[in-house]
Amino acid sequence: MTVRQIDAPDLTHLATGGASLQLLEALGFSDDAQTLLVRATWLDDADTTNALHYGVWSYDMLTQHYTACLNTLLAGAGGSASDIDVSSAAIAGSGSEVKIVTQSVSRSQPDDIRLGLIANGLLDDSNLVATALAQTVQPSIERFALSNDGRFVAVQTSSSALAPENAPDTNDTSDIYLIDLVSTGIRRVSYLGGSEVNQPVYLGNVFSDGSTVEVSFTTDAAFVSTKTDQNSAPGATTTPGTQTDAYLWSNAFDASALVGSGSFRLLSFSADGHASGYVESESVLQATSGGAFFSSSASNLASNDTNAAIDPFVAILSQYPGRIALNGISELAQGATMLGASSSGRYLALLSASPEVAGSSEIQQLVLTDRQIGSWQVVSRNGNLLANDMVLGGVLSPDGAVLAFTTAADNLDSTPLNAPYGLFVNVADTLAPTVTITSSASSLKGGETSTITFTFSEDPGLSFVNADITTTGGTLGSVSGTGLVRTAIFTPTANLATGNASITIAAGNYTDPAGNTGS
């Protein structure tokens, strides 16, 4: 796999003086991976406070050009894009049918922080929270997430303005609210049995399957019985991290609104059925159709967990969470953290500096793994060269085909970095994998055997099995090995005086990590 650097956007219309670009980051892909949201962080030479400023652009992955500046769209015809900083954005949809939710602030009115909605390239709502509340109040939003279908926006806020009068928000801490963009209704997610919790709640993501919406979050509070979430029971230890668990809130909906009340499910529970704690609230927590993914340093979530490190996990329905393993590696010595998952949960992006991934460099690398065929590969590399500086973060496209990531590494392509921290994307892999078959012996006598070696150009993962091999003139034992090299023992047919043996693999019987069938 190869990567290419994304060009820097033009900042001249946003800066009142000269602009010094500091950082390029990816915020999200459209469903078809054609549009990428890119955030630039820069210093305005005319700003004597040396404050960081932000702009977000939509970038066309096919033409490799920027198509729109969201700062300009939010400013409107009569406004100035240089007065607006767009600190974050989320995208859903594909083609020309795309919704983007933005978080922005006016430089001249720094208390005016708002969420906006851009639909199909046009500004649809400059203050969607105020629209949902039907009032001009603009609460401070700490985090937000847009559902994959573009219908729901979840917000994390400590403001009491979003709570209804008959159920006021009095806990003075972070809560999560869900806004339905169809009905403009607001539902308080972090509300248990008609009562508040007194611990902050940290938003993960929002996922919709067309009839049920799910909101993932972490918290030190118990959203199930304290007989299950014992680490949040009265009198439990309050050592930092011990109480932090991952939860999933689910609620049905129809074409017009949410239906009924929601329910909570604990995601981070150990084999004894109790909450594990030690979930990383600052790491990615993501619900998908294939399960919910999170990172935890708990040692009781996986058997034989001996690395004393953060590991990625998946929780599927009510099943005991499983640790994400890379094919051929039972445990990463230094662990890994979740960066993102495809909508199906098949593809995962992980960050790890473990030697199994990063070699002796001890530099955090980006790994893409395919849970279906069991293959994985380091994306932050140029041929055999691993990135020579750590990967800070990135995003995975909903289909799992494309990764965009930020790093200061200067050895990933031939062009100089566009910023101290540049933005890279992996180039699509359309090359069919190949295999070479060799034998440890050119001829055999009765009772002798030979070792057959299968050397692949790319890791076939679990897609290569004995059934893919056709053997004549003898029998082949079970294939062993992982990665690029697999072996098996060939035994010739007994009592055969002369003759030739053959071992072949038909085209299309195995795949590489990108899904290309073998030749």
C-alpha positions in Angstrom: 0.0 0.0 0.0 1.2 3.5 -0.8 0.1 6.9 0.4 0.0 10.4 -1.0 0.0 13.8 0.6 -3.0 16.1 0.3 -2.3 19.6 -0.8 -2.8 22.5 1.6 -5.9 24.7 1.0 -5.7 28.4 0.2 -5.9 30.4 3.4 -5.6 33.9 2.0 -9.4 34.7 2.2 -9.5 33.6 5.9 -6.4 35.4 7.3 -6.5 39.1 7.9 -2.7 39.0 7.6 -0.4 36.3 6.4 -1.2 32.7 7.4 1.2 30.2 8.9 -0.2 26.7 8.4 0.4 24.4 11.4 -1.7 21.3 10.9 -3.9 19.5 8.4 -6.4 17.0 9.7 -9.2 14.8 8.3 -12.6 15.1 10.0 -14.6 12.6 8.0 -15.5 10.9 4.7 -18.8 10.9 2.8 -20.4 7.4 2.5 -18.9 6.9 -1.0 -15.5 8.2 0.2 -15.6 10.8 -2.6 -15.7 13.8 -0.3 -13.3 14.3 2.6 -13.6 17.1 5.2 -10.2 18.7 5.8 -9.4 21.0 8.7 -6.5 23.4 8.6 -5.1 25.0 11.8 -3.1 28.1 11.3 -1.7 31.3 12.9 -2.8 34.6 11.6 0.2 36.9 11.3 -2.1 39.9 12.0 -3.4 38.4 15.3 -1.1 39.6 18.1 -2.6 37.1 20.5 -1.1 34.2 18.6 -4.4 32.3 18.8 -4.9 29.3 16.7 -7.5 29.6 13.9 -9.4 26.9 12.0 -10.9 26.4 8.6 -12.7 23.4 7.1 -12.9 22.5 3.4 -14.6 19.7 1.4 -12.0 17.9 -0.7 -12.9 15.8 -3.8 -10.9 12.6 -3.6 -11.4 11.9 -7.3 -10.2 15.2 -8.8 -7.9 15.8 -5.8 -9.1 19.4 -5.5 -10.9 21.4 -2.8 -14.5 22.1 -3.7 -15.8 24.4 -1.0 -14.7 26.3 2.1 -17.2 25.8 4.9 -16.1 29.1 6.6 -17.3 30.9 3.4 -20.6 29.0 3.3 -21.3 29.8 6.9 -20.5 33.5 6.5 -23.1 33.8 3.7 -23.3 36.5 1.0 -23.0 39.4 3.4 -20.5 38.0 5.9 -16.8 37.7 6.1 -15.2 34.2 6.1 -12.2 35.7 7.9 -14.5 36.4 11.0 -15.4 32.7 11.4 -13.4 29.8 12.8 -14.8 26.4 12.0 -13.4 24.1 14.7 -15.1 20.8 13.7 -17.4 19.2 11.2 -19.1 15.9 10.5 -20.5 14.5 7.2 -23.1 12.0 6.1 -24.5 11.0 2.7 -22.9 10.5 -0.8 -22.6 12.1 -4.2 -24.4 15.4 -4.3 -26.8 14.4 -1.4 -24.5 15.3 1.5 -25.2 16.8 4.9 -22.5 18.5 6.9 -22.8 19.7 10.5 -20.3 22.3 11.6 -19.2 23.9 14.9 -18.1 27.5 14.5 -17.4 30.7 16.4 -17.3 34.3 15.4 -13.9 35.9 16.0 -15.6 39.2 16.8 -18.1 37.5 19.1 -16.1 34.6 20.8 -19.1 33.6 23.0 -21.2 32.9 19.9 -20.4 29.2 19.3 -23.0 27.4 17.2 -23.7 24.4 15.2 -24.7 24.9 11.6 -26.1 22.6 8.9 -25.0 22.6 5.3 -27.1 20.4 3.0 -26.1 19.6 -0.6 -23.6 22.4 -0.7 -25.9 25.1 0.6 -26.3 26.7 4.1 -29.5 25.2 5.5 -29.4 26.3 9.1 -26.9 28.7 10.7 -27.9 27.7 14.2 -29.6 24.3 14.3 -29.7 24.0 18.1 -31.5 27.3 18.4 -33.9 26.1 15.7 -34.6 22.9 17.6 -35.2 24.8 20.8 -37.3 27.4 19.0 -35.4 30.2 20.9 -32.3 32.3 20.4 -30.3 30.8 23.2 -27.1 29.2 22.1 -25.7 26.7 24.6 -22.0 25.8 24.6 -21.5 22.5 22.8 -18.5 20.4 24.1 -18.8 17.6 21.5 -21.2 16.7 18.7 -21.8 13.8 16.4 -23.9 13.3 13.2 -25.6 10.0 12.6 -24.5 8.0 9.5 -27.9 8.6 7.9 -27.8 12.3 8.5 -31.0 12.4 10.5 -29.7 12.8 14.1 -27.3 15.1 15.8 -26.1 14.2 19.3 -24.6 17.0 21.4 -22.6 16.9 24.7 -23.2 20.0 26.8 -23.1 21.2 30.4 -25.8 23.8 29.5 -29.3 23.3 31.0 -30.9 25.1 28.1 -31.8 21.9 26.2 -33.7 20.2 29.0 -37.5 20.5 29.1 -39.2 22.5 31.8 -40.8 19.4 33.4 -37.4 17.7 33.6 -34.9 20.4 34.3 -31.1 19.9 34.0 -29.7 20.7 37.4 -26.6 18.5 37.7 -24.2 21.1 36.4 -22.2 18.6 34.4 -22.0 17.2 30.9 -25.1 15.5 29.5 -26.0 14.2 26.0 -29.0 15.3 24.0 -30.2 13.9 20.7 -31.7 16.2 18.1 -33.9 14.8 15.4 -33.5 16.9 12.3 -36.8 15.6 10.9 -39.0 16.5 13.8 -36.6 19.0 15.4 -37.4 17.2 18.6 -34.8 17.0 21.4 -34.4 13.9 23.7 -32.1 13.9 26.8 -30.1 10.6 26.4 -28.2 10.7 29.7 -31.4 10.5 31.8 -32.0 7.4 33.7 -35.5 6.3 34.8 -36.7 9.9 35.0 -33.7 11.1 37.0 -30.4 12.8 36.4 -26.9 11.4 37.0 -24.3 13.4 38.7 -21.3 12.3 36.7 -20.2 13.8 33.4 -21.1 11.8 30.2 -18.8 11.8 27.2 -20.2 11.4 23.7 -18.9 8.7 21.4 -21.0 8.5 18.2 -24.5 8.1 16.7 -25.4 5.2 14.5 -28.7 4.5 12.8 -29.8 1.2 11.1 -33.0 2.8 9.6 -35.3 1.9 12.5 -33.2 2.3 15.7 -30.8 5.0 16.6 -27.9 4.3 19.0 -25.7 6.7 20.9 -22.5 5.5 22.5 -20.9 7.2 25.5 -18.5 6.8 28.4 -19.2 7.7 32.0 -18.3 7.0 35.6 -22.1 6.8 36.4 -24.1 3.6 36.4 -26.8 3.4 33.7 -27.6 -0.2 34.6 -28.0 -1.7 38.0 -25.1 -1.1 40.4 -25.2 -4.9 40.9 -23.8 -5.0 37.4 -21.9 -1.7 37.4 -20.4 -2.3 40.8 -17.5 0.1 40.3 -20.1 2.9 40.3 -22.0 1.7 43.4 -21.9 3.8 46.5 -18.7 3.3 48.4 -16.8 2.0 45.4 -13.2 3.1 44.9 -12.9 6.4 43.0 -9.4 5.9 41.7 -9.3 7.7 38.3 -10.4 5.3 35.5 -11.7 2.5 37.7 -15.3 3.7 37.2 -15.2 4.7 33.5 -17.3 2.4 31.4 -18.8 2.3 27.8 -22.5 2.4 27.3 -25.0 2.3 24.4 -28.4 4.0 24.4 -30.9 2.7 21.8 -34.3 4.1 20.7 -36.7 3.1 17.9 -37.9 5.7 15.5 -40.2 6.0 12.5 -40.5 8.4 9.6 -41.6 11.3 11.8 -40.1 11.0 15.3 -38.5 8.8 18.0 -40.9 6.1 19.2 -41.2 5.1 22.9 -38.3 5.4 25.4 -34.7 4.4 25.1 -32.8 1.6 26.8 -29.2 1.3 28.0 -26.7 -1.5 27.5 -23.3 -1.8 29.3 -20.6 -2.5 26.7 -17.5 -2.9 28.9 -18.3 -5.9 31.1 -16.0 -8.8 32.2 -16.6 -12.5 32.2 -18.3 -12.3 35.6 -20.9 -10.0 34.1 -19.7 -6.9 36.0 -18.5 -3.6 34.6 -14.8 -3.6 34.0 -14.0 0.2 34.2 -10.8 1.6 32.7 -12.4 2.5 29.4 -10.6 5.4 27.6 -13.0 8.3 27.4 -10.7 10.3 25.1 -10.3 7.4 22.6 -12.7 6.5 19.9 -16.0 4.9 21.0 -18.0 3.9 17.9 -21.2 1.9 17.4 -21.6 0.2 14.0 -23.9 -2.5 12.5 -21.2 -5.0 13.4 -20.8 -4.1 17.1 -19.5 -1.2 19.2 -15.8 -0.6 19.5 -13.9 0.9 22.3 -10.4 1.0 24.0 -9.7 -0.1 27.5 -6.8 -0.8 29.8 -8.8 -3.2 32.0 -7.0 -6.5 32.4 -10.2 -8.5 33.0 -11.9 -8.1 29.6 -9.7 -10.6 27.8 -8.2 -13.9 28.9 -4.4 -13.9 29.2 -4.2 -10.1 29.1 -0.7 -9.6 30.3 0.5 -6.4 28.4 -0.7 -3.9 31.0 -1.6 -1.6 28.1 -4.6 -0.1 26.3 -6.3 -2.6 23.9 -9.2 -2.3 21.4 -12.4 -4.3 22.0 -15.6 -5.0 20.3 -19.0 -5.6 22.0 -21.6 -7.4 19.9 -25.2 -7.5 21.3 -25.1 -9.0 24.8 -21.9 -11.1 24.1 -18.9 -10.8 26.3 -16.6 -8.1 24.7 -13.8 -9.5 22.5 -10.3 -8.1 22.2 -9.3 -7.1 18.7 -6.4 -9.3 17.7 -4.2 -9.0 14.6 -3.9 -12.2 12.6 -0.9 -14.2 13.9 -0.4 -12.1 17.0 -2.2 -13.2 20.2 -1.4 -9.9 22.0 0.3 -6.7 21.1 3.0 -6.1 23.7 2.3 -2.4 23.9 -1.4 -2.6 23.0 -3.3 -0.4 20.5 -6.1 2.2 20.5 -9.2 2.4 18.3 -9.1 5.1 15.7 -12.2 4.2 13.7 -14.4 1.5 12.2 -16.3 1.1 9.0 -20.1 1.3 9.1 -20.3 -2.5 9.0 -17.6 -3.0 11.6 -15.6 -5.2 9.2 -12.6 -2.8 8.8 -10.9 -1.2 11.8 -8.2 1.5 12.0 -5.9 1.2 15.0 -2.9 3.2 16.4 0.0 1.3 17.9 3.7 1.7 18.7 4.0 -2.0 19.6 7.0 -3.7 18.2 4.9 -6.2 16.2 3.6 -3.2 14.3 6.3 -0.5 14.6 9.4 -2.8 14.7 12.2 -1.3 16.8 11.2 2.3 16.0 8.8 2.7 18.9 6.9 5.2 16.7 3.1 5.1 16.7 1.8 3.7 13.3 -1.6 3.4 11.7 -2.9 -0.2 11.1 -5.8 -1.3 9.0 -7.3 -4.7 9.8 -10.0 -6.7 8.1 -12.0 -8.7 10.7 -13.7 -10.8 8.0 -10.7 -12.3 6.4 -8.3 -11.8 9.3 -5.7 -9.7 7.5 -4.0 -6.5 8.6 -1.4 -4.1 7.3 0.5 -1.0 8.3 -0.9 2.0 6.3 1.6 4.6 7.5 4.4 3.4 5.3 6.1 4.0 2.0 7.0 0.5 0.6 9.2 -1.0 3.3 9.7 2.3 5.1 7.5 2.9 8.2 6.6 6.5 9.0 9.5 8.2 10.8 7.2 10.2 13.0 4.1 9.3 14.9 0.6 9.2 13.4 -1.4 11.7 15.4 -4.9 10.7 14.3 -7.1 10.1 11.3 -10.4 8.9 9.9 -11.6 5.7 8.1 -14.2 5.9 5.3 -17.6 4.3 6.0 -16.8 1.5 3.5 -13.4 0.9 5.0 -11.6 1.5 1.7 -9.8 4.8 2.5 -7.8 6.1 5.4 -6.7 9.7 5.9 -4.2 10.5 8.7 -2.0 13.2 10.1 1.7 12.9 10.8 5.0 14.9 10.7 6.7 12.0 9.0 8.7 13.2 6.0 9.5 9.9 4.3 6.0 8.8 3.1 6.2 10.5 -0.3 8.7 12.5 -2.4 7.1 15.9 -1.8 8.0 18.2 1.2 5.4 18.4 4.0 2.7 21.1 3.4 2.6 21.8 7.1 4.6 20.8 10.2 2.0 18.0 10.4 0.8 16.9 7.0 -2.3 15.0 5.8 -2.0 11.7 3.9 -4.4 9.3 2.3 -3.8 5.7 1.2 -3.9 5.1 -2.5 -6.5 2.5 -3.5 -5.1 -1.0 -4.0 -6.4 -2.6 -7.2 -3.5 -4.9 -7.9 -4.3 -8.6 -7.7 -2.2 -10.6 -5.3 0.0 -13.4 -6.5 1.5 -16.6 -5.1 4.6 -18.6 -5.8 4.7 -22.3 -4.9 8.1 -24.0 -4.2 9.1 -27.5 -3.0 12.0 -28.5 -0.7 12.7 -31.4 -3.0 12.6 -31.8 -6.8 12.0 -35.6 -6.6 10.9 -38.0 -4.0 11.3 -41.7 -3.2 8.8 -43.9 -1.5 8.3 -42.9 2.1 9.8 -39.4 1.6 8.0 -36.1 2.0 8.7 -32.5 1.0 7.8 -29.1 2.4 5.7 -27.1 0.1 6.0 -23.3 0.6 3.4 -20.8 -0.6 4.8 -17.3 -0.8 2.2 -14.5 -1.4 2.8 -11.0 -2.6 0.2 -9.8 -0.1 -1.2 -11.3 3.1 -4.3 -13.5 2.2 -5.3 -13.6 5.9 -7.9 -16.3 6.6 -9.1 -16.4 2.9 -6.4 -19.1 2.0 -7.3 -22.6 3.2 -6.5 -26.2 2.1 -9.7 -26.3 0.0 -8.1 -23.7 -2.3 -5.3 -26.1 -3.3 -5.6 -28.8 -6.0 -3.1 -31.7 -5.5 -2.3 -34.7 -7.8 0.1 -37.5 -7.3 -0.1 -37.4 -3.5 -1.6 -35.7 -0.5 -1.0 -32.4 1.1 -1.2 -31.9 4.9 -2.8 -29.0 6.7 -1.5 -25.6 5.7 0.3 -23.7 8.5 1.7 -20.3 9.0 0.5 -16.7 8.8 1.3 -13.6 6.8 3.0 -13.9 3.4 4.4 -17.4 3.9 2.4 -20.6 4.4 3.7 -24.2 4.4 2.4 -27.7 4.1 3.9 -31.3 3.9 3.4 -33.2 0.6 3.4 -37.0 0.7 3.5 -38.8 -2.7 1.1 -41.6 -3.5 2.4 -44.9 -2.2 3.6 -47.6 -4.6 3.9 -45.2 -7.5 7.0 -46.1 -9.5 7.1 -43.1 -11.7 5.0 -40.0 -12.4 4.6 -36.3 -11.8 2.9 -34.6 -8.9 1.3 -31.2 -9.2 0.1 -28.6 -6.7 -1.9 -25.6 -8.0 -4.1 -22.8 -6.7 -6.9 -21.6 -9.0 -7.2 -17.9 -9.6 -9.8 -16.2 -7.4 -9.4 -18.6 -4.5 -7.9 -16.1 -2.1 -7.9 -12.3 -1.5 -5.6 -9.6 -0.3 -6.6 -7.1 2.5 -8.2 -4.8 -0.1 -10.5 -7.6 -1.4 -8.7 -8.2 -4.7 -8.8 -11.8 -5.8 -5.6 -13.7 -6.4 -4.2 -14.6 -9.7 
